[in-house]
Amino acid sequence: MTRYDTTYNAVEIPPVGPCRSFRPGHGSHWIMWQLYRSAPTRSAVVREIRGTEITLQVGEEVLTWQHHEPARLLVVLRRIPRAVRILDQCTAILVDHGGSTFWFYCAPGVMEDCVLP
């Protein structure tokens, strides 16, 4: 189990892995970003990352989503505050940092396996 830690982590953010899947919990296609970039978001806090499960607190609601590269999200969150925004329409976690937004497309339930080259 990995709990969120607010200490500064100088480790570089890992590059996106070799998975070629665009299904929930995997990579985001640029078309999805275009469709949802202006969609309404809600504030959330990442409470825990356990394996591929990400537990989010959204007001009184607790959500559990899946992502195939939780280590990338953990590194991003260690570098900046753990408050994030979520897009309910496509189960994405958005993390703003330095004028850029890291986008983590998640699965709201069971996630399919990665598609590797």
Buried (B, 14 or more C-beta within 10 A) or exposed (E): EEEBEEEEBEEEBEEEBEBEBEBBBBBBEEEBBEEBEEEEBEEBBBBBBEEBBBBBBBEEEEBBBBBBBBEBBBBBBBBBEBEBBBBEEBBBBBBEEEEEEBBBBBBBEEBEEBEEE
